[in-house]
Amino acid sequence: MSADEPTIPSVWVRGRRGREQPALSREQIVAEAVRLLDDEGIDALSMRRLGTRLGAGATSLYRHVTNRDELIELVVDEVYGEIRVPDPDDPAGWRAGAIVCADSVRSTILRHPWIASLLGQVGLSYLGPNVMRLNDRALALFEAAGFSLAEADQALSSLIGYVIGMATAEAAWLTTLARSGQNEREWEQSLRAAAEQAARSYPRLREIAATGNENPQQARDDSFAYGLELILDGLAARRLEPPEGSADGWPAEPRR
């Protein structure tokens, strides 16, 4: 290994290779890789396949990325660039800002369902500038609400963990649904009789199965919002916890 080679195998710890080629830039490669993933999913991503879509050989891609793993780091960070985090000084307040951020993370994952299979598997991708920007702004949002930086970090982890868990399950469901050629309402109707039969010995499940759902997408939105409110209620309670040893009824103050 030469003195110039990074010790960590990540695109974020080395400089760009050589001079940018006018005919094919790293930005073009990443943008086309995202389109390929949106069209065909993670299994379709290869340097050869991407080169074909770009009208270039795989060798041209290697001028900018060493391998497929580096390409994945780049596309993950590119997608994170779509996530919105409000200004921490927004007068709407920290809770409204956290909801905007959570909704943006969820919608981004649902637009790019392939990313669900990558989260947690490409840790080095979290060194990217868009991920850094997102995390720093989100921490500032919680800090402005009165959380210490250490607790803001824990609050953010709890919030994002919930959102990613819910959105990953949704993305998997919607991907399965797309392969079936049915919409959510058609799928539910086709399974209703079987679901009711399976639940016949379980009164609570039987009642739920018999109710049905005229708007499955709204049900998903409502379920996500319900869980998000629970997370934020818990964070708000910690933020407004009375000082230790105070009498009942002491005015709540932000935790510092």
Long-range contacts (C-beta under 8 A, 24 or more apart in sequence): 8-124, 9-66, 9-69, 9-124, 10-70, 10-73, 10-124, 10-127, 11-65, 11-66, 11-70, 11-73, 11-74, 12-73, 12-124, 12-125, 12-127, 12-128, 13-127, 16-64, 17-63, 17-64, 18-63, 21-60, 21-63, 21-64, 23-56, 23-60, 24-54, 24-56, 24-60, 24-61, 24-63, 24-64, 25-64, 26-64, 26-65, 26-74, 28-54, 29-54, 29-61, 29-64, 29-65, 29-71, 29-74, 30-71, 30-74, 30-75, 30-78, 31-78, 33-71, 33-74, 33-75, 34-75, 34-78, 34-79, 34-112, 37-75, 37-112, 37-114, 37-115, 38-111, 38-112, 38-114, 41-114, 41-175, 42-114, 42-117, 42-118, 45-71, 45-72, 47-71, 69-122, 72-118, 72-122, 72-125, 73-122, 73-124, 73-125, 73-127, 73-128, 74-128, 76-115, 76-118, 76-119, 76-122, 76-125, 76-128, 76-131, 77-125, 77-128, 77-129, 77-130, 77-131, 78-130, 79-108, 79-112, 79-115, 80-108, 80-128, 80-130, 80-131, 80-134, 81-130, 82-108, 82-111, 83-108, 83-130, 83-134, 85-134, 85-137, 85-138, 85-141, 86-141, 87-137, 88-137, 88-140, 88-141, 88-143, 88-144, 89-144, 93-145, 94-141, 94-142, 94-144, 94-145, 95-145, 95-232, 95-236, 97-141, 98-141, 98-142, 98-159, 98-232, 98-235, 99-228, 99-232, 101-138, 101-141, 101-159, 102-159, 102-160, 102-162, 102-163, 102-228, 105-160, 105-163, 105-164, 105-167, 106-163, 106-166, 106-167, 106-170, 106-224, 109-164, 109-167, 109-168, 109-170, 109-171, 110-167, 110-170, 110-171, 110-174, 113-171, 113-172, 113-174, 113-175, 116-164, 116-167, 116-168, 116-171, 116-172, 119-164, 119-168, 145-239, 145-254, 146-239, 146-254, 146-255, 146-256, 147-239, 147-254, 147-255, 148-255, 148-256, 151-238, 151-255, 155-235, 155-238, 158-231, 158-235, 159-231, 159-232, 159-235, 162-227, 162-228, 162-231, 163-228, 166-223, 166-224, 166-227, 167-224, 170-220, 170-224, 184-216, 184-217, 185-214, 185-216, 188-212, 188-213, 188-216
